Amino acid sequence: MNVEDFRKHGKEMIDYICNYAKNIGEREVAPTLDPGYLKQLLPDEAPIKPEKFDVMLEDFEKKVMPGVVHWNHPKFFAYFPSGNSFPSILGDMLSSAIGSIGFSWASCPAATELETIVLDWYGKALGLPKAFIADVPGSRGGGALQGSASECTLVCMITARSRAINKLKGQTTEIHESVFLPQLIAYASKEAHSSVEKAAKMALVKLRIIEADERGRMRVDLLRQAIQNDANAGLTPFFVVATVGTTGACAFDNLVEIGKVCKEVPTIWFHVDGAYAGNSFILPEMRKFAEGLDLADSFNTNPNKLLLTNFDASAMWVRDVMSLKTALNVNPLYLQHEHDKAIDYRHYGIPLSRRFRALKLWFVFRSYGISGLQTYIRNHMALAKKFEILVGKDERFEVRNDVYLGLVCFRMRAADTYNQELLAQVNHSGKMHMIPSMVNGKYVIRFCVTYEHATEKDIVDAWTEIKTFAEDILRDATMEISSLPPTPEKEKPQAIAGKPPIKKKLTRTKSLRFSFTRSISREMYESQSEHLKDGCTPILVVDNNAMLQSFLKATAENQQNKLKEIQDVETDEASN
């Protein structure tokens, strides 16, 4: 493809993207395909000869697009916003065109310096403590763009691990660092993201999970007690993660109280994960939840969730960048250069090679301005409040979380199985897309405003659809209960006069699939209850069939054991 071909096909691609965005509401939100559908449509091997661009684009629309979940659809209410926008796409295009690998200042000075400037813009817009801002006189802090919040947590945990081990080693040089690993222990709320648990596995350290209160916030009293108990047992507490905007219910941990506990132990690094809700600190009215950030050692938030910047982009700030460099510095001769005062972002994360991510964020800040981004977030907040009000007006439903941003966790005032069926029916229809969560032991449906241009009509229409499905489910449930025989002598249920027949339900497999629920054995359920969850983890329920089989097996084994016990007993006694 030469320049003129690219010019031609590039315009065609822009037209395709514009038409997709303009008409996205006409598509079903999510596919109902089975795994492996695409393998049946594409060749087993790559083509030997070149193919035409228009053929490739046609294949994409006919074969690939049917398997796409449309995260920027007006009726996509699952997970969190995907944070896309036209300025971000254009910035990403330019980054791809330049194709720089910005591992050091020398490899691409502009990429390094723009990232530093944009992260300072970003931090100031959020009202972060001055210790995190690079251009503040006397500051030892700064920020870097990572690929995801998971990377941010891992990088900060590894840095905290390095700092703690150095304190434990003191001046000793004869003992390898790995000797101290079994001594280290980290802490996170039960509502923290699963990436914290994954980071602990990768860092080879222990993780203690702290229970949350009825509002989903970390229990600070239990954190303090756990730290004290572990210290008394000879362990070294070294890392605590607090969350602002949990995945399950968008709860906000108390940063002030958690920070005070962390300051009592010199080896503890206090990290705050604000992947979704951290961006809301761009609003002055939301900064009450940022109180205590001045006690933190690091903080991360994802502009690809709530700041209209497409994935991948996760911003991380630390109070002391030298801690990062000490933990992650690898400096072979071929990467060295004479500008030793310049920033080399390869020391700030896991990968050596880095994309020019700052471009798209720079485009977004300049295209929307702080005021435009504030308007966007406030619209999401207002629409979520509208949905909360609609739910509250219907006595058959209830809201189970504190609604601060764009997330509402709601459920029918009925058994979990009916709520599971409601979610499955909605998702299977293709008209909307939502996912579940567990709040205080109750199965809830997460309704998250995600669409950039969402309106009150989108919310009202969604609630109307939800109520329609709910009415069918509740009616059928009432009919099933009413139709049960009152006595064993009654031969068959009597139909309720004037009522339509019970609607055919989804199969059990489809019900589990479209409600994002996984049925497992009790043993597996109990073993999984100690692990952290995230927005992509299915809700686990005990498989009643498996329980029955387990019970029957245990009964048979008990009977067999009894027979063995009486084999040597006299016949009459055995008969008795």
Secondary structure as UniProt FT lines:
FT   HELIX           3..22
FT   HELIX           24..26
FT   TURN            35..37
FT   HELIX           38..40
FT   HELIX           53..59
FT   HELIX           60..64
FT   HELIX           65..67
FT   TURN            71..72
FT   TURN            74..75
FT   HELIX           86..98
FT   TURN            105..107
FT   HELIX           109..126
FT   HELIX           130..132
FT   TURN            134..135
FT   TURN            137..138
FT   STRAND          142..146
FT   HELIX           149..169
FT   TURN            170..171
FT   HELIX           177..183
FT   STRAND          184..189
FT   TURN            190..191
FT   HELIX           194..203
FT   STRAND          206..210
FT   TURN            214..215
FT   HELIX           220..232
FT   TURN            233..234
FT   STRAND          236..244
FT   TURN            247..249
FT   HELIX           255..263
FT   TURN            266..267
FT   STRAND          269..273
FT   TURN            275..276
FT   HELIX           277..282
FT   HELIX           284..290
FT   TURN            291..292
FT   HELIX           293..295
FT   STRAND          298..301
FT   HELIX           303..306
FT   STRAND          314..318
FT   HELIX           321..328
FT   HELIX           333..335
FT   TURN            340..341
FT   HELIX           345..348
FT   HELIX           358..392
FT   TURN            395..396
FT   STRAND          397..399
FT   STRAND          407..412
FT   HELIX           416..429
FT   STRAND          435..439
FT   TURN            440..441
FT   STRAND          442..448
FT   TURN            452..453
FT   HELIX           456..482
FT   TURN            488..489
FT   TURN            497..498
FT   HELIX           508..514
FT   TURN            515..516
FT   STRAND          517..520
FT   HELIX           522..528
FT   TURN            529..530
FT   TURN            535..536
FT   STRAND          539..542
FT   HELIX           544..565
FT   TURN            566..568
FT   HELIX           571..575
//
